[in-house]
């Protein structure tokens, strides 16, 4: 499973620690190689700021996109319980 986090590296680590995420997260930093390509592929790349629109994706072990939520603003967060429920569903094969 691969996650994309549009926040800074310290916020990303806190997010991963809080949710006990043990898989890689991509950060919307200034890396113009792999990270930006993934953001473009998912349709969330902001060329003017070289980062991503705040968004959440859950991809299962087979590489199938199972959850997608693109937020209307950078300050708009998905409630943690909503994300956890989405992860539970993916883990249960629903």
Secondary structure, DSSP 8 states (H G I E B T S, - for coil): --EEE-S-HHHHHHHHHHHT--S-EEE-SS-TTHHHHHHHHTT-EETTTTEE-SEEEEE-TTS-EEEEEE-SSTT----HHHHHHHHHHHHTT-
